[in-house]
Amino acid sequence: MRWPTRVALVSALTLGCAPGVPALRSDAWFASRDATASRRPLDCSDLQPPAPVGSIGDLVEPGRGRAVHQPDDLGAGPVRLVWSSTVSGTRLEWVGPAVLEARTLWLLRVGDSGRCVVGTWTSAQLGFQVVRHAYWNEGKLELVLLGLGPPPRQGWMVLVTDGSQLWSGLYSRDTRPGALVAEQVEFRQEADQLRLVVLDAGRTAVLDFDGRQFASRP
């Protein structure tokens, strides 16, 4: 990686995991109080390929392609809506346990009568403390930067979705998702390029996004 002496950083949305965040009610996702309307079958069969594609880290249940009608269906106890977004015209919700430094996220596609699990993320050791977002290709991709563990040198992971799949945005030589360890990592958007700026030990590295993952410049 090249280490330029100067780099411009773009401010990004940061979401804390402060205590006291309310959990989703057990009926929060029901379309109505009418049992027939809210519990009619939800078709998630168009999510192809099937699991484990869409699992970043260890497999988490319910996994890709599963229908979820209410928060309790996730089987994780109290959960919270971490953030919501729209990608390629598809409404998405990212949901995690209602605890500090959550280690699991479900990416859900919103339907009329429930949600479909698009993908899952899990970290075996460190929960996320920082969340930053970027949208690319006219809103057809959402990229999420997760800062894991306490500063000053955190672990960093990138999640990417097109609304129908979820994958790791950092290259890895094996089956594990890619990750970085650095003091600070930021997205930087320019006219025709999305970059990941990595600051660590007084040095700066820049990774370019190729439409699927960030990689070192040649």
C-alpha angles and dihedrals in degrees: 000000000000119000109210118193096231133032134171116230126208119219113244136192113272121197120192126208095228119172119256096048104150117245120234113267116247089247096040095114101044110119090215142344089261106104094210095052096043098044102041113132116284116214113219095157094110091070099103139205095040127231139329085047105088094037113115109192121351120356115271126196130258087044138183116327096017120133118235120193100174138008092260089064089072089069093217100112116239111010134182137208103250095186142325132221145170119236123179087347092305120125112229134186127196111208130185140166113292093244137100116276095009114206098199135060131182118205107211130190110217118233135175094263104024144320137294120216106240095178146325137231127201136172118202097209116010128052122213120262101168130048123186127175138205131176122210142185095028093311096311092118132042118199121196124195115203122197109206127203130353125320152271092064109018133179114249130202132178124216121195129193137176091192094265103054138029124212143161115271095204123076119245130184092219138034094281117097116261120257142178133212112211144129094250138003126186140175117240120193123199131173097280104005140063115205139185113222115205120196119190136148092352093307131109128213127183125207121194124221113233096191094276111033142010114251138175118270115258 
